[in-house]
Amino acid sequence: MRRLIMLSAGSFAVYRYRYRIVNFILGQPQLRRYFINLSMRIPFIRDRFVNRAFH
């Protein structure tokens, strides 16, 4: 029961502060570079980015 309460509280905290967490993570240059490289390997995302950036 205690584990369920802790999991619920943790989930709520992550949901509530999700944008702060993402901004903190992407504020780190190495992590930001990693996520950009990872997302550019996905064809759908890469095509959408190239179309918006160069057209």
Secondary structure as GFF3:
##gff-version 3
##sequence-region A 1 55
A	DSSP	alpha_helix	2	16	.	.	.	ID=ss1
A	DSSP	alpha_helix	18	26	.	.	.	ID=ss2
A	DSSP	alpha_helix	29	40	.	.	.	ID=ss3
A	DSSP	alpha_helix	43	54	.	.	.	ID=ss4
###
